[in-house]
Amino acid sequence: MEEGKSSLETKGSGKMELIAVKNFPAWENMYKIVDFLNKSLKDHHLMFGLKSGEQGTMSITIYEV
């Protein structure tokens, strides 16, 4: 496994491999983009996560599933 990447167990479907994480200033509509990406790229075995951070920041995470 490459440096800076990790694997996470998922229920009954093997592993999720962390591809990238990016922090940025919070934007209230970002969840719509993440939802669109998850629906559009599901067949390409990609999953996106969104997390609200401290002090008005957000993090987007990309996984290969």
N, C-alpha and C positions, 0 to 999 in steps of 0.2 A: 504494500500500500504506500502511496506517495506521502512524503512529509507534508504535514498540515491538513491531511484528510483523515477522517475517521469513519467507522461503520457503526450504524445503529441497528439494533434488532427491531423488526416489525412483526406484528402478529401473523404467524403462519405464512409469510411471504418472503422469508429470507432476510436480506439486509438492505439498508439504505446507505448509500455512500455519499458523504458530504462532498460537494463539488466546490462551492464558494459561499462566502458570507460578505455582505456589503452593508455598511452603516451609512445613514444619510439623514438629513433633517426630516422630521415628521411631515407627512402629507396625508390629509384626511381621506383621500380617495385611493390611496395605494392598494387597499384591500381589493378594489375592483380589478386592478391590473393583475394581482396575484391570482385571483379567482379565474380570470380570463386565461392566464398562462397555464394554470393547473388543468383546466378543461381542454385547452387546445393542444397541450403537449403530453397528455396522459399516455397516449399510444407510443410516444417516444421514450417512455420510462423516465420522465422527469417530474419532479414535484417541487413546489415552491412553498416556503414558509415565510410568515411575516410576524415580527415581534416588535412591540412598542418598547423603547428603551427609556433611559433616564434623560431628563433635561430636553425633552422635545425631539428625540431621535427615534429612528426605526431601523430595524435590521431585516434584510431579505436574505433568505437562505435557499440554496439550490441543492437538491438531492437527486441522485440517480437511483431509481428503485427497480 
